[in-house]
Amino acid sequence: MAVNVKKDFGNYRKNKTDISSSLVYGKIPPQANELEEAVLGAIMLEKDKMAEVLEIIQSPDCFYVSAHQKIYASIRSLFDKGMPVDLLTVTEELRKTGDLEFVGGPYFLTKLTMSVVSSAHVEAHARIVMEKFIQRELIRISGEVISDAYEDSTDVFDLLDKAETGLYEITDKHLRKNFKSLTDVLVETVKEIEAAKNNKSDLTGVPSGFVELDRATAGWQKNALIIVAARPAVGKTAFTLNLAMNAAKNSEKPYPVAFFSLEMGAGELVKRMLSATTEVSMDAITKGRMEEHEFVQLTQRMTKLANMPIYLDDQAALNIFELRAKARRLKQRHNIQMIIIDYLQLMSAGNDKGPGNREQEISKISRDLKALAKELEIPIIALSQLNRAVENRKESKVPQLSDLRESGAIEQDADMVMFLYRPEYYGIENNEMGEAVEGETHIHIAKNRSGSTATIKLQFIKEYQKFVDLPDTSFGSFQPMDNPQAGIRRDPDGFGDSKFFIAGGNNGGFQTMPSKANNVNWDDEEDPNGGSKNTRRGGLGNSFGSGQDEEAPF
């Protein structure tokens, strides 16, 4: 059999499993040659087996023997083209690529098919082949890490990133979730619906802490990627910090939250949270110029903040691989229920291919964030900047989906997109009713896969970096006070809980108290109508229907 030594050596060098990385401490790398042959033989015997194997083994590199790698690559090529896979077609494909003699010729392919007794267990065989490959990859990555760790010029943090990236690639490329039958998913869904039915609250996700926002979203749903976007200095960080604190201090069930800040340090974030929790002005906390009562108030209320399960990470230039690794650890150790990222455009994709296209990089980050939300089954809230198109518009300054910066993939990948808009940011001081709009913030839900779009108004107290529900000024929320001097008293048993309405009967309707003027007795000198004592019947409280002609007092 003719063998091209030079060519074969080049192919061998391309193989990831080389001697330096696989032969550790004189041991033979994990392998299962017989099972590899059984898998390849079964695929060539039965056409339907390739689909089963492909769900487990995606790459030819998963095979240990180089000849097996080339055979599987030819089989994969035929399968992708939609051509039948059997002994003859695989032989012809290998002949076209020039690898037929390298693998052992038609004789070796025939031997593979003859050695298979049954293809019934091909899935189990394929899983063992994959396990051996993962073991070899772990040995390779560990060997590279050990080698680099001995070098004095190696940056230890870069080495950690490299190790985490290598491990993530194994999981991302070779370990995928299998499909679920409709029956299994239906059972899980019915259980969720039943739990929601038995839940007295309308919330089915992590609460925001704001009544109208929770009513519109039913809470932040698991598996969801939520984008919060606004122009600089509108209050994105303050808003999401309030979301984190509201979730972490929820009275029914505290929700652990991870907050990744790529822009601000952890100390700055804590100062903002202290101001919002203790209601001591941000300016006083930053400068340290507090009155004695403010300092006492700060120390007394800061315990509430200390008890909140919030985990801060202020690493700058965080890439998606580092975020994924940290999020997994936080989920495992602290069972976090929500992740907040401030903000999306400061992240990097974490690849080593150079600068590249920034729009493509942001697209990859948004896709990976959505995948991470599904993997951890928690909501991820990512902040995003807006481009300057909103500033250049002459009409409404309310942000739109097209204003999202650097990538259109953000709005595609996101389950919900919310825009923060403050009228005073654009110099608007009063609304159409002439009312002051200082601090009024509009939350525009421009996209919502799980519900409808809406606009919610909140009040931003800038002094404390705190958001609160905007007071309802509609007529339906009006609750009158007792005002006997105005002749109105409230009846607690009134219709519809109204305090001044009496239902039914001849006396039904709004009730008024008797006027105090009924008790006035006029003197001759002080009669305001100029009448005499004979024309008055003893006071205003007497009836005028006495049957006698007399002058009315008014």
C-alpha positions as CSV (number, residue, x, y, z in Angstrom):
1,M,0.0,0.0,0.0
2,A,1.5,3.3,-1.1
3,V,1.7,5.9,1.6
4,N,2.5,9.5,1.1
5,V,4.7,10.1,4.1
6,K,5.1,13.8,3.7
7,K,1.4,14.3,3.2
8,D,0.5,12.0,6.0
9,F,2.9,13.8,8.3
10,G,1.2,17.1,7.5
11,N,-2.2,15.6,8.2
12,Y,-0.9,14.3,11.5
13,R,0.4,17.7,12.5
14,K,-3.1,19.1,11.9
15,N,-4.5,16.6,14.4
16,K,-5.2,18.4,17.7
17,T,-4.3,15.3,19.7
18,D,-0.5,15.3,19.3
19,I,2.2,13.6,21.4
20,S,3.1,16.6,23.4
21,S,-0.4,17.2,24.6
22,S,-1.8,13.7,24.9
23,L,1.0,11.5,26.2
24,V,1.1,12.8,29.8
25,Y,3.1,10.9,32.4
26,G,3.7,8.1,29.8
27,K,0.1,7.1,29.6
28,I,-1.8,6.3,26.4
29,P,-4.6,8.9,25.6
30,P,-8.2,7.7,26.2
31,Q,-9.5,5.9,23.1
32,A,-12.0,3.4,22.0
33,N,-10.8,2.2,18.5
34,E,-13.2,-0.8,18.3
35,L,-16.2,1.4,19.1
36,E,-15.1,3.9,16.5
37,E,-15.0,1.1,13.9
38,A,-18.5,-0.1,15.1
39,V,-20.0,3.4,14.7
40,L,-18.6,3.9,11.2
41,G,-19.6,0.4,10.1
42,A,-23.2,0.9,11.4
43,I,-23.5,4.2,9.5
44,M,-22.5,2.6,6.2
45,L,-24.9,-0.3,6.8
46,E,-28.0,1.6,7.7
47,K,-28.8,5.0,6.2
48,D,-30.9,6.2,9.2
49,K,-28.1,5.8,11.7
50,M,-26.1,8.8,10.6
51,A,-28.8,11.2,11.9
52,E,-28.6,9.5,15.4
53,V,-24.8,9.7,15.4
54,L,-24.7,13.3,14.2
55,E,-26.6,14.5,17.3
56,I,-23.8,13.2,19.4
57,I,-20.6,13.5,17.2
58,Q,-20.5,16.7,15.3
59,S,-16.8,16.9,14.3
60,P,-14.5,14.3,12.8
61,D,-11.9,15.3,15.4
62,C,-13.9,13.3,18.0
63,F,-12.4,10.1,16.5
64,Y,-8.9,9.2,17.8
65,V,-7.6,7.3,14.7
66,S,-6.8,9.6,11.8
67,A,-8.2,7.2,9.3
68,H,-11.5,7.1,11.2
69,Q,-11.5,10.9,11.1
70,K,-11.2,11.0,7.3
71,I,-13.9,8.4,6.8
72,Y,-16.3,10.2,9.1
73,A,-15.6,13.5,7.3
74,S,-16.5,11.9,4.0
75,I,-19.7,10.4,5.5
76,R,-20.6,13.9,6.9
77,S,-19.9,15.5,3.5
78,L,-22.3,13.0,1.7
79,F,-24.9,13.5,4.4
80,D,-24.8,17.3,4.1
81,K,-25.3,17.0,0.3
82,G,-28.3,14.8,0.8
83,M,-26.7,11.8,-0.9
84,P,-27.0,8.2,0.3
85,V,-24.4,6.9,2.7
86,D,-23.2,3.3,2.0
87,L,-20.0,1.4,1.3
88,L,-19.8,2.4,-2.3
89,T,-20.6,6.1,-2.0
90,V,-18.1,6.5,0.9
91,T,-15.4,4.7,-1.1
92,E,-16.0,7.0,-4.1
93,E,-16.0,10.1,-1.9
94,L,-12.7,9.1,-0.3
95,R,-11.3,8.5,-3.8
96,K,-12.3,12.1,-4.9
97,T,-10.6,13.6,-1.9
98,G,-7.5,11.5,-2.4
99,D,-7.7,9.8,1.0
100,L,-8.8,6.3,0.0
101,E,-5.4,4.8,0.1
102,F,-4.6,6.6,3.4
103,V,-7.5,5.0,5.2
104,G,-6.6,1.5,4.0
105,G,-8.4,1.3,0.7
106,P,-11.8,-0.4,-0.1
107,Y,-10.6,-3.5,1.9
108,F,-10.6,-1.5,5.2
109,L,-14.0,0.0,4.5
110,T,-15.4,-3.5,3.8
111,K,-13.8,-4.8,7.0
112,L,-15.6,-2.0,9.0
113,T,-19.0,-3.1,7.7
114,M,-18.3,-6.8,8.2
115,S,-17.3,-6.3,11.8
116,V,-20.6,-4.9,12.8
117,V,-22.9,-7.5,14.3
118,S,-25.8,-5.1,15.0
119,S,-26.4,-1.4,14.6
120,A,-29.0,-1.3,17.4
121,H,-26.5,0.1,20.0
122,V,-24.8,2.7,17.7
123,E,-26.1,5.6,19.9
124,A,-24.5,4.1,23.0
125,H,-21.3,3.5,21.1
126,A,-21.2,7.0,19.8
127,R,-21.6,8.4,23.3
128,I,-18.6,6.4,24.5
129,V,-16.5,7.7,21.6
130,M,-17.5,11.3,22.6
131,E,-16.6,10.7,26.2
132,K,-13.1,9.5,25.2
133,F,-12.7,12.6,23.0
134,I,-13.7,14.9,25.9
135,Q,-11.1,13.2,28.1
136,R,-8.5,13.8,25.5
137,E,-9.5,17.5,25.1
138,L,-9.3,18.0,28.9
139,I,-5.8,16.4,28.9
140,R,-4.8,18.7,26.0
141,I,-6.1,21.9,27.6
142,S,-4.6,20.9,31.0
143,G,-1.2,20.2,29.3
144,E,-1.2,23.6,27.6
145,V,-2.2,25.4,30.9
146,I,0.6,23.5,32.8
147,S,3.1,24.4,30.1
148,D,2.2,28.1,30.1
149,A,2.0,28.3,33.9
150,Y,5.8,27.5,34.1
151,E,6.6,30.5,31.8
152,D,7.4,33.7,33.8
153,S,6.2,35.9,31.0
154,T,2.7,34.4,31.1
155,D,0.0,36.7,32.5
156,V,-1.9,34.6,35.0
157,F,-5.3,36.3,34.3
158,D,-4.9,35.7,30.6
159,L,-4.1,32.1,31.4
160,L,-7.2,31.8,33.4
161,D,-9.2,33.2,30.6
162,K,-7.6,30.8,28.1
163,A,-8.4,27.8,30.4
164,E,-12.1,28.9,30.8
165,T,-12.4,29.6,27.1
166,G,-11.0,26.1,26.2
167,L,-13.4,24.4,28.6
168,Y,-16.4,26.4,27.3
169,E,-15.6,25.5,23.7
170,I,-15.8,21.8,24.7
171,T,-19.3,22.3,26.2
172,D,-20.5,24.7,23.4
173,K,-19.4,22.6,20.5
174,H,-19.8,19.0,21.6
175,L,-22.4,18.9,24.4
176,R,-25.8,19.9,23.2
177,K,-29.3,19.5,24.7
178,N,-31.4,16.8,23.1
179,F,-34.9,17.4,21.8
180,K,-37.9,17.0,23.9
181,S,-41.2,15.3,23.0
182,L,-44.4,17.4,22.9
183,T,-45.8,15.2,25.7
184,D,-42.9,16.0,28.1
185,V,-43.0,19.7,27.4
186,L,-46.8,19.7,27.7
187,V,-46.6,18.1,31.2
188,E,-44.1,20.7,32.3
189,T,-46.2,23.6,30.9
190,V,-49.4,22.4,32.6
191,K,-47.5,22.3,35.9
192,E,-46.4,25.9,35.4
193,I,-49.9,27.0,34.5
194,E,-51.3,25.2,37.6
195,A,-48.7,26.9,39.8
196,A,-49.6,30.3,38.3
197,K,-53.3,29.5,38.9
198,N,-52.7,28.7,42.5
199,N,-50.5,31.8,42.9
200,K,-52.5,34.6,44.4
201,S,-50.2,37.2,42.9
202,D,-50.3,38.1,39.2
203,L,-46.5,37.8,39.1
204,T,-44.9,34.8,37.4
205,G,-41.4,36.1,37.3
206,V,-38.9,38.2,39.2
207,P,-40.7,41.3,40.4
208,S,-39.6,44.8,39.4
209,G,-41.0,46.5,42.5
210,F,-43.1,48.9,40.5
211,V,-46.9,48.2,40.3
212,E,-47.7,49.3,36.8
213,L,-44.5,47.7,35.4
214,D,-45.2,44.4,37.1
215,R,-48.8,44.6,35.8
216,A,-47.5,45.0,32.2
217,T,-44.8,42.3,32.4
218,A,-45.9,39.9,35.1
219,G,-42.3,40.1,36.3
220,W,-39.1,39.4,34.5
221,Q,-39.6,35.9,33.0
222,K,-36.9,33.2,33.1
223,N,-35.0,32.5,29.8
224,A,-35.7,36.1,28.8
225,L,-33.2,38.7,27.5
226,I,-34.4,42.1,28.4
227,I,-32.8,45.2,26.9
228,V,-33.0,48.6,28.7
229,A,-31.8,51.4,26.5
230,A,-31.6,55.1,26.8
231,R,-29.3,58.1,26.0
232,P,-26.5,58.9,28.4
233,A,-27.4,60.5,31.7
234,V,-31.1,59.5,31.5
235,G,-30.8,57.1,34.5
236,K,-30.2,53.6,33.1
237,T,-27.8,52.5,35.9
238,A,-30.0,54.0,38.6
239,F,-33.1,52.3,37.2
240,T,-31.5,48.9,37.0
241,L,-29.9,49.3,40.5
242,N,-33.5,49.9,41.8
243,L,-34.6,46.8,39.9
244,A,-31.9,44.8,41.6
245,M,-32.7,46.1,45.1
246,N,-36.4,45.6,44.7
247,A,-35.9,42.0,43.6
248,A,-33.4,41.3,46.4
249,K,-35.6,42.8,49.2
250,N,-38.9,41.3,48.0
251,S,-40.9,40.5,51.1
252,E,-42.4,37.3,49.9
253,K,-39.2,35.8,48.4
254,P,-35.9,37.6,48.1
255,Y,-34.3,37.0,44.6
256,P,-30.5,36.8,44.5
257,V,-29.2,39.2,41.8
258,A,-25.8,39.4,40.0
259,F,-24.9,42.9,38.8
260,F,-22.0,43.2,36.3
261,S,-20.8,46.8,35.9
262,L,-18.3,47.4,33.1
263,E,-18.6,51.2,33.5
264,M,-18.7,52.0,37.2
265,G,-16.8,50.7,40.2
266,A,-18.4,48.7,42.9
267,G,-17.9,51.5,45.4
268,E,-19.9,53.9,43.2
269,L,-22.7,51.4,42.9
270,V,-22.9,50.9,46.6
271,K,-23.1,54.7,47.2
272,R,-26.0,54.9,44.9
273,M,-27.8,52.0,46.6
274,L,-27.1,53.5,50.0
275,S,-28.6,56.8,48.9
276,A,-31.7,55.1,47.5
277,T,-32.1,52.9,50.6
278,T,-31.4,55.4,53.4
279,E,-32.8,58.5,51.6
280,V,-29.7,60.5,52.3
281,S,-28.8,62.6,49.3
282,M,-26.2,61.2,46.9
283,D,-24.3,64.5,47.0
284,A,-24.0,64.3,50.8
285,I,-22.8,60.7,50.7
286,T,-20.3,61.4,48.0
287,K,-18.8,64.4,49.6
288,G,-19.1,63.1,53.2
289,R,-20.9,66.4,54.2
290,M,-23.8,64.9,56.2
291,E,-25.7,66.4,59.1
292,E,-25.7,64.4,62.3
293,H,-29.2,63.2,61.8
294,E,-28.4,62.1,58.2
295,F,-25.4,60.1,59.4
296,V,-27.6,58.4,62.1
297,Q,-30.2,57.7,59.4
298,L,-27.5,56.2,57.2
299,T,-26.1,53.9,59.8
300,Q,-29.6,52.7,60.9
301,R,-30.9,51.9,57.5
302,M,-27.8,50.5,55.8
303,T,-28.6,47.1,57.4
304,K,-31.4,46.7,55.0
305,L,-28.9,47.0,52.1
306,A,-26.4,44.7,53.8
307,N,-29.0,41.9,54.0
308,M,-29.8,42.0,50.2
309,P,-28.4,39.1,48.2
310,I,-26.8,41.2,45.5
311,Y,-23.4,40.2,44.0
312,L,-21.4,42.9,42.3
313,D,-18.7,42.5,39.6
314,D,-17.0,45.6,38.3
315,Q,-14.4,44.1,36.0
316,A,-13.8,46.3,33.0
317,A,-13.7,45.0,29.4
318,L,-15.5,41.8,30.4
319,N,-15.9,39.3,27.6
320,I,-18.7,36.9,27.0
321,F,-16.6,33.8,28.1
322,E,-15.7,35.4,31.4
323,L,-19.3,36.4,32.0
324,R,-20.5,33.0,31.2
325,A,-18.0,31.3,33.6
326,K,-18.8,33.8,36.4
327,A,-22.5,33.5,35.9
328,R,-22.4,29.7,36.1
329,R,-20.4,29.9,39.4
330,L,-22.8,32.3,40.9
331,K,-25.8,30.2,39.8
332,Q,-24.2,27.1,41.4
333,R,-23.0,28.8,44.6
334,H,-25.7,31.4,45.3
335,N,-28.6,30.3,43.0
336,I,-28.9,33.8,41.4
337,Q,-32.3,34.5,39.8
338,M,-31.4,37.5,37.7
339,I,-28.4,39.0,35.9
340,I,-28.0,42.7,35.1
341,I,-25.2,43.9,32.8
342,D,-24.2,47.6,32.6
343,Y,-23.7,47.9,29.7
344,L,-23.7,45.8,26.4
345,Q,-21.5,48.0,24.2
346,L,-18.6,47.8,26.7
347,M,-18.4,44.0,26.4
348,S,-16.2,42.1,24.0
349,A,-16.8,38.8,22.2
350,G,-13.6,37.4,23.6
351,N,-12.2,36.0,20.3
352,D,-8.6,36.3,19.1
353,K,-9.4,37.2,15.5
354,G,-8.5,40.9,15.8
355,P,-10.8,43.9,15.8
356,G,-13.2,42.8,13.0
357,N,-16.6,44.2,12.5
358,R,-18.0,45.7,15.7
359,E,-21.6,45.2,14.6
360,Q,-20.9,41.4,14.2
361,E,-19.3,41.3,17.5
362,I,-22.3,42.9,19.3
363,S,-24.5,40.5,17.4
364,K,-22.5,37.6,18.8
365,I,-22.6,39.0,22.3
366,S,-26.4,39.4,22.2
367,R,-26.9,35.8,20.9
368,D,-24.6,34.4,23.6
369,L,-26.5,36.4,26.3
370,K,-29.8,34.9,25.1
371,A,-28.2,31.4,25.1
372,L,-26.9,32.0,28.6
373,A,-30.4,33.1,29.8
374,K,-31.8,29.9,28.4
375,E,-29.0,27.8,29.9
376,L,-29.4,29.2,33.4
377,E,-33.1,29.6,33.1
378,I,-33.1,33.2,34.5
379,P,-33.8,36.6,33.1
380,I,-30.8,38.7,31.9
381,I,-31.2,42.5,31.8
382,A,-28.6,44.2,29.6
383,L,-28.3,47.9,29.3
384,S,-27.7,49.4,25.9
385,Q,-26.8,52.8,24.5
386,L,-28.8,54.6,21.8
387,N,-27.3,56.2,18.7
388,R,-27.6,59.9,18.1
389,A,-30.4,59.6,15.6
390,V,-32.9,60.3,18.3
391,E,-31.2,63.6,19.0
392,N,-31.4,64.6,15.3
393,R,-35.1,63.9,14.9
394,K,-37.1,67.0,14.8
395,E,-40.3,65.3,15.8
396,S,-40.7,63.1,18.9
397,K,-37.6,62.4,20.9
398,V,-39.1,59.1,22.2
399,P,-36.6,56.3,21.3
400,Q,-37.4,53.7,18.8
401,L,-36.1,50.2,18.1
402,S,-34.1,51.5,15.2
403,D,-32.2,53.8,17.6
404,L,-30.4,50.8,19.3
405,R,-26.7,51.3,18.8
406,E,-24.2,49.3,16.7
407,S,-26.4,46.3,15.9
408,G,-29.8,45.4,14.7
409,A,-29.4,41.9,16.1
410,I,-30.1,43.3,19.6
411,E,-33.8,43.9,18.9
412,Q,-34.0,40.5,17.2
413,D,-32.4,38.5,20.0
414,A,-34.2,40.4,22.8
415,D,-37.5,39.1,24.3
416,M,-38.2,42.6,25.6
417,V,-36.9,46.0,24.7
418,M,-37.6,49.0,27.0
419,F,-36.6,52.6,26.5
420,L,-36.2,55.2,29.2
421,Y,-37.3,58.7,28.3
422,R,-37.4,61.8,30.5
423,P,-39.0,64.9,29.1
424,E,-36.9,67.2,31.1
425,Y,-33.8,65.7,29.4
426,Y,-34.9,67.6,26.3
427,G,-35.9,70.8,28.1
428,I,-39.6,70.0,28.5
429,E,-40.7,71.3,31.9
430,N,-44.5,71.0,31.7
431,N,-46.8,68.5,30.1
432,E,-49.9,69.3,28.0
433,M,-51.9,69.9,31.1
434,G,-49.4,72.5,32.4
435,E,-48.1,70.2,35.2
436,A,-44.5,70.0,36.0
437,V,-42.7,66.9,34.8
438,E,-39.5,67.2,36.8
439,G,-38.2,63.6,37.5
440,E,-41.0,62.0,35.5
441,T,-39.6,59.0,33.6
442,H,-41.4,57.1,30.9
443,I,-40.7,53.4,30.5
444,H,-41.6,52.5,26.9
445,I,-42.0,48.8,26.3
446,A,-41.4,48.7,22.5
447,K,-41.1,45.0,22.2
448,N,-42.6,42.2,24.3
449,R,-42.7,38.7,23.1
450,S,-44.7,37.5,26.1
451,G,-47.3,40.3,26.2
452,S,-48.3,43.7,24.9
453,T,-46.4,46.9,24.6
454,A,-47.1,49.7,27.0
455,T,-45.8,53.0,28.5
456,I,-45.3,53.2,32.3
457,K,-44.6,56.4,34.1
458,L,-42.3,56.4,37.1
459,Q,-40.9,59.2,39.3
460,F,-37.2,59.6,39.5
461,I,-35.9,61.2,42.7
462,K,-32.5,62.4,41.5
463,E,-31.4,63.4,44.9
464,Y,-31.6,59.8,46.2
465,Q,-31.0,58.0,42.8
466,K,-34.4,56.4,43.5
467,F,-37.3,55.4,41.3
468,V,-40.8,55.2,42.7
469,D,-44.3,54.7,41.3
470,L,-45.8,57.9,40.0
471,P,-48.9,59.0,42.1
472,D,-52.1,58.3,40.3
473,T,-53.8,61.6,39.6
474,S,-56.8,60.2,37.8
475,F,-60.4,60.9,39.1
476,G,-60.8,57.2,40.0
477,S,-58.1,57.5,42.6
478,F,-59.6,60.6,44.2
479,Q,-60.4,60.1,47.9
480,P,-62.1,63.1,49.4
481,M,-61.5,64.2,53.0
482,D,-64.2,65.0,55.5
483,N,-65.0,68.7,55.2
484,P,-68.0,69.6,57.4
485,Q,-67.5,73.3,56.7
486,A,-68.1,72.6,53.1
487,G,-71.3,70.7,53.9
488,I,-69.9,67.3,52.9
489,R,-69.5,64.3,55.2
490,R,-68.4,60.8,54.1
491,D,-70.6,57.8,54.7
492,P,-68.5,54.6,55.2
493,D,-71.3,52.3,54.1
494,G,-71.9,54.0,50.8
495,F,-72.2,52.4,47.4
496,G,-68.9,51.2,45.9
497,D,-67.0,52.2,49.1
498,S,-67.7,55.9,48.3
499,K,-67.5,57.9,51.5
500,F,-70.2,60.5,50.5
501,F,-72.8,58.5,48.5
502,I,-75.9,56.8,49.9
503,A,-77.5,54.2,47.7
504,G,-81.3,53.5,47.5
505,G,-84.3,55.0,49.1
506,N,-85.8,58.5,48.8
507,N,-82.7,59.9,50.4
508,G,-80.3,58.2,48.0
509,G,-77.5,60.2,46.5
510,F,-74.9,62.6,47.9
511,Q,-75.8,63.7,51.4
512,T,-75.0,67.1,52.8
513,M,-75.0,68.3,56.3
514,P,-77.5,70.9,57.4
515,S,-76.3,74.5,56.9
516,K,-75.3,76.4,60.0
517,A,-77.3,79.3,58.6
518,N,-80.4,77.4,59.7
519,N,-79.6,78.2,63.3
520,V,-79.2,81.9,62.9
521,N,-81.8,84.2,64.7
522,W,-81.8,87.6,63.1
523,D,-82.2,90.8,65.2
524,D,-84.3,93.7,63.9
525,E,-81.1,95.8,63.4
526,E,-79.1,93.0,61.7
527,D,-81.7,91.6,59.2
528,P,-79.7,91.4,56.0
529,N,-82.9,91.6,53.8
530,G,-84.2,94.7,55.5
531,G,-87.3,92.8,56.7
532,S,-89.1,93.3,60.0
533,K,-89.6,90.8,62.9
534,N,-93.2,90.4,61.8
535,T,-92.1,89.1,58.4
536,R,-89.9,86.5,59.9
537,R,-91.2,83.2,61.3
538,G,-88.6,82.8,64.0
539,G,-85.6,81.7,62.0
540,L,-84.4,80.3,58.8
541,G,-85.0,76.7,59.9
542,N,-88.8,77.0,59.8
543,S,-90.8,75.7,56.9
544,F,-92.3,78.1,54.4
545,G,-95.2,75.8,53.5
546,S,-97.4,77.0,56.5
547,G,-100.3,78.1,54.3
548,Q,-99.9,81.8,55.3
549,D,-98.6,84.5,53.0
550,E,-95.2,85.6,54.2
551,E,-92.0,87.0,52.8
552,A,-89.2,84.5,52.2
553,P,-86.0,85.4,54.0
554,F,-84.0,85.2,50.7
